[in-house]
Amino acid sequence: MSITFYYSPQSSAGRIRVSLAELDVPHEIIRVDLRAGDQKKPDFLALNPNGKVPTLVIDGTPMFESVAIQIALGERYGVQKGLWPAPGAPERLMALTWLVWGQVSLTGALFHYMANTSEYFPKEMHNEKQAEQALTEVRDLLRILDSRLDGRPYLTGERCTLADLDLASVLGWGLPAAKIDSSEQKNVHGWLGRIMERPAVKAAMVET
Ligand SMILES: N[C@@H](CCC(=O)N[C@@H](CS)C(=O)NCC(=O)O)C(=O)O
């Protein structure tokens, strides 16, 4: 089995960096310089026509979209490592649900808010009404996450899975970047703190 990981630090690819490290999967890393535009070069576009990282090539087959990559890694390596529930277990369905919810619903709303407020996006794109609506949505979703984590250390129960690592990697960076205080959500706060302490997550957060 050969895995090539096209990666750029401090990007969506960080979540896959964490998973590969946690799963201890041998792989080759190719750094993609997003500022230099490496992702728009023909060789890269042949692997991922979107011109984005993460991109992972498994035995010659390119994959993109971090959620799809997380599921593939979970199925191939995660069960044995205890980071992805076994097929047929109810926890497998929960992990899929919360992994996709985290990316589509919560991360979607968070990025919508950031697009309308943050310095990462041009000021002329900012819209106050859109920002207000997105913030309400983020807060509602954080409350949903908080109640999911009530009496449960991780999203699927007692064990940390790739779904936790994926969502925590986004929130660990995204909440402070969006200047959203989540300390009122005590369960989210505790869960995030525990995951941020994991060596693979810590390393990805500071990598340059
Ligand atoms: N939905 C994609 C998003 C990937 C994405 O937006 N990647 C950004 C980095 S955070 C990128 O490569 N941007 C380069 C560009 O758009 O030129 C995923 O989850 O994999």
The ligand as an ORCA input file, in Angstrom:
! r2SCAN-3c Opt
* xyz 0 1
  N     -13.963     20.915      1.169
  C     -12.528     20.780      1.011
  C     -11.911     22.149      1.263
  C     -10.445     22.168      0.900
  C      -9.921     23.581      0.897
  O     -10.673     24.579      0.879
  N      -8.582     23.724      0.889
  C      -7.966     25.027      0.846
  C      -6.998     25.190      2.008
  S      -7.854     25.397      3.520
  C      -7.107     25.151     -0.422
  O      -6.423     24.215     -0.780
  N      -7.151     26.321     -1.058
  C      -6.334     26.601     -2.168
  C      -7.044     27.386     -3.218
  O      -8.278     27.492     -3.165
  O      -6.359     27.889     -4.103
  C     -11.999     19.728      1.997
  O     -12.561     19.598      3.097
  O     -11.041     19.016      1.673
*
